[in-house]
Amino acid sequence: MLAFKLTSWNAEWLTDCFDVARGAHPPGSSAYGRKRPSASDAGAKLAALRAEILEMNPDIMCLLEAIPGAADMQAFQAAYLPEYVLVTRPGDDATYGIRGEQWIWFLVKPNIAAATSPSLLDIGVWQAYTQETSGGDHAKGKWHVSAPALDKDTQTAGPNARLEHSHYRHPQVLVLNYAGTRVEIIGAHLKSKHIGMDIPKQLPGEDRETYLSRPDMRWALANAHVARAKLSSEATDVRYYIDKRFEQEALPIIFMAGDFND
């Protein structure tokens, strides 16, 4: 085995289509501010996703915004990607450290799985490494960022405050025994830059200083500041893990895959 093909894909709220296709939720129903697709659209997306993956033919697929929960993701894999092995970890869904409905999964070709014994790194190991490398700043998967304090009632931003943060979608690390060498693939989906609002438009004839000083624009910029600070802190947490691995080995083999929202 000389090489493998690694592909990463953000499937964009895949659970909405799968839930409609399997009858878990009715077509067109509300999903936390989203609208689920029609039955025909759901079926078309799932068929297209399957066809595209088979055409790309990756040996290892890092699938993002995929199905939440191991049991449901196994049902999806069995129905739409039986050519692959889904890598899971023992224990319940809490062991993945992922909140919400946009999960990170690794799918591996059976021949690669048989040759490399793929597994997922324990989240506790990741958090122990990042805590040590950060000098304790990142403790038990949590840390603080400095960003404007937002008052949503008045839509105003105050001075910077220390805000507690953690991964909403905790990175997952696929570990392979590749011909006797440890290979790691970090699957990460960092915080979105989306701030839940449209950026105010500059009015005709309005100069840039006036535009940027408007209360609505200052509020949007403050929200963007907070989002970017949190995103950057998540990237730093990933860096802490990688730094620890380089302390342990001179040349660890580590791949990064996923959606970094950069």
C-alpha positions in Angstrom: 0.0 0.0 0.0 1.9 3.0 -1.3 -0.7 5.8 -1.1 -4.2 6.7 -0.1 -6.6 9.4 -1.3 -8.0 11.7 1.4 -11.0 13.8 0.7 -12.9 16.3 2.9 -16.5 17.5 2.2 -18.9 19.7 4.0 -22.3 18.2 3.1 -24.2 21.2 4.5 -26.9 20.1 6.9 -27.0 16.5 5.6 -29.3 15.5 8.5 -32.2 17.5 7.0 -32.2 15.4 3.8 -31.6 12.1 5.6 -34.4 12.8 8.1 -36.9 13.6 5.4 -35.8 10.5 3.3 -36.2 8.1 6.2 -39.4 9.7 7.5 -38.0 11.0 10.7 -39.4 14.5 9.9 -42.0 15.6 7.3 -40.8 17.4 4.2 -40.8 21.2 4.5 -40.9 21.2 8.3 -39.1 23.7 10.4 -35.7 22.8 11.8 -34.3 25.4 14.2 -34.9 28.3 11.8 -34.2 26.2 8.7 -36.8 24.6 6.4 -36.3 20.9 5.6 -36.3 20.0 1.9 -39.1 18.4 -0.1 -39.0 14.6 -0.4 -37.8 14.9 -4.0 -35.1 17.5 -3.2 -33.9 15.3 -0.3 -33.7 12.2 -2.4 -31.9 14.1 -5.2 -29.3 15.5 -2.8 -28.6 12.1 -1.2 -28.3 10.4 -4.6 -26.0 13.2 -5.9 -23.8 13.0 -2.8 -23.5 9.2 -3.2 -22.6 9.5 -6.9 -20.1 12.3 -6.3 -18.3 10.4 -3.6 -18.1 7.2 -5.7 -16.8 9.2 -8.6 -14.1 10.9 -6.4 -13.4 7.5 -5.0 -11.5 8.6 -1.9 -9.9 5.9 0.3 -10.6 8.1 3.3 -13.5 10.6 3.5 -13.8 13.2 6.2 -17.5 14.1 6.0 -18.7 17.3 7.8 -22.1 18.6 8.7 -23.0 15.0 8.6 -25.6 13.0 10.6 -25.6 13.5 14.4 -25.2 10.5 16.6 -23.4 7.2 15.9 -26.4 5.0 15.4 -28.1 7.4 12.9 -24.8 7.9 11.0 -24.4 4.1 10.8 -27.9 3.9 9.3 -26.9 6.6 6.7 -23.7 4.9 5.8 -25.4 1.5 5.4 -28.1 3.0 3.1 -26.0 5.4 1.0 -22.3 4.5 1.3 -22.1 0.7 2.0 -18.8 0.7 0.1 -17.2 2.3 3.2 -16.5 1.5 6.8 -17.7 4.1 9.3 -15.1 4.7 12.1 -16.8 5.1 15.5 -15.6 5.0 19.1 -16.9 2.8 21.9 -19.3 4.4 24.3 -22.2 6.8 23.9 -22.5 9.9 21.7 -21.1 12.1 24.5 -17.7 10.6 23.8 -17.5 12.6 20.5 -17.7 16.0 22.3 -19.9 17.4 19.5 -23.0 19.5 20.1 -25.7 20.3 17.6 -26.5 18.6 14.3 -23.4 19.1 12.3 -21.1 16.1 13.1 -17.7 15.1 11.8 -17.2 11.5 10.6 -14.5 9.5 8.9 -15.4 6.9 6.2 -12.7 4.4 5.2 -12.5 1.9 2.3 -12.6 -1.7 3.7 -9.2 -2.6 2.4 -7.6 0.5 4.0 -9.5 -0.2 7.2 -8.2 -3.8 7.2 -4.6 -2.7 6.7 -4.5 0.3 9.1 -6.8 -0.5 12.0 -8.4 2.9 12.1 -9.6 4.4 15.4 -10.7 7.7 16.8 -8.5 9.5 19.4 -10.1 9.8 22.8 -11.3 13.4 23.3 -9.8 13.3 26.8 -6.3 12.7 25.3 -6.8 15.8 23.0 -7.9 17.9 25.9 -5.0 16.7 28.2 -2.5 17.6 25.4 -4.0 21.1 24.8 -4.1 21.8 28.5 -0.5 20.9 29.0 0.8 22.8 25.9 -1.3 25.9 26.7 0.1 26.1 30.2 -3.3 25.4 31.6 -5.1 28.2 29.7 -7.1 25.5 27.9 -8.4 23.4 30.7 -10.7 20.4 30.2 -11.6 21.6 26.7 -12.5 25.1 27.8 -10.7 28.5 27.6 -11.3 32.2 27.6 -11.2 34.7 24.7 -11.0 38.5 24.9 -13.8 40.1 22.9 -16.4 42.9 23.1 -19.1 42.3 25.7 -22.4 42.3 23.7 -25.6 43.7 25.1 -28.3 42.2 22.9 -31.1 44.2 24.5 -29.6 47.5 23.5 -27.5 46.2 20.6 -24.4 47.9 21.9 -20.9 46.6 22.6 -19.0 47.4 25.7 -15.3 47.0 26.5 -13.6 43.6 26.0 -14.5 40.9 28.4 -13.2 37.4 29.1 -15.6 35.1 27.5 -15.6 31.3 28.1 -15.4 29.3 24.9 -15.0 25.7 23.7 -15.4 23.7 20.5 -19.1 23.4 19.5 -17.9 20.7 17.1 -14.9 19.1 18.8 -12.2 18.0 16.3 -12.1 14.3 15.6 -8.7 12.6 15.1 -8.5 9.5 12.9 -5.5 7.4 13.9 -4.1 4.9 11.4 -1.4 2.2 11.7 0.1 2.8 8.3 2.7 0.1 7.6 3.8 0.3 11.2 3.8 4.1 11.3 1.2 6.2 13.2 -0.7 8.5 10.9 -3.2 11.1 12.2 -5.9 12.9 10.3 -7.5 15.8 12.2 -11.0 16.5 11.1 -12.0 20.0 12.2 -15.0 22.2 11.6 -14.2 25.5 13.2 -16.7 28.2 14.2 -18.5 29.9 11.4 -18.0 33.6 10.7 -21.8 33.9 10.3 -23.2 36.2 13.0 -26.9 35.8 12.4 -27.4 39.1 10.7 -26.9 40.9 7.4 -24.1 43.4 7.3 -25.7 46.9 7.0 -25.3 48.5 3.6 -23.5 51.8 3.0 -26.0 54.4 2.0 -25.7 56.4 -1.3 -23.4 59.4 -0.7 -22.4 58.2 2.8 -18.7 58.5 3.4 -16.8 55.5 4.9 -16.2 57.1 8.3 -19.9 57.9 8.8 -20.8 54.4 7.6 -18.5 52.6 10.0 -19.6 54.9 12.9 -23.3 54.1 12.5 -24.8 52.2 15.5 -26.0 49.4 13.3 -22.6 48.9 11.7 -20.8 49.1 15.0 -23.1 46.4 16.3 -22.4 44.2 13.3 -18.7 44.7 13.6 -18.7 43.9 17.3 -20.5 40.7 16.6 -18.0 39.9 13.8 -15.2 40.6 16.2 -16.5 38.1 18.8 -17.0 35.4 16.1 -13.5 35.8 14.7 -12.0 35.8 18.2 -13.7 32.5 19.0 -12.8 31.0 15.6 -9.1 32.0 16.1 -9.1 30.5 19.6 -10.4 27.2 18.2 -7.6 27.2 15.6 -5.1 27.9 18.5 -6.5 24.8 20.4 -5.8 22.7 17.3 -2.3 24.2 17.2 -1.7 23.2 20.8 -2.6 19.6 20.0 -0.2 19.6 17.0 2.6 21.2 19.1 2.2 18.5 21.7 2.6 15.8 19.1 5.8 17.5 17.8 7.1 17.4 21.4 6.4 13.7 21.5 7.9 12.8 18.1 10.4 14.5 15.8 8.3 14.1 12.7 4.7 13.1 13.4 2.6 12.4 10.4 -0.5 14.7 10.7 -3.0 15.7 8.1 -5.5 18.5 8.6 -9.0 18.1 6.9 -12.3 19.8 7.3 -13.8 23.3 7.1 -11.8 25.9 8.9 -14.1 28.8 8.0 -11.1 31.0 7.3 
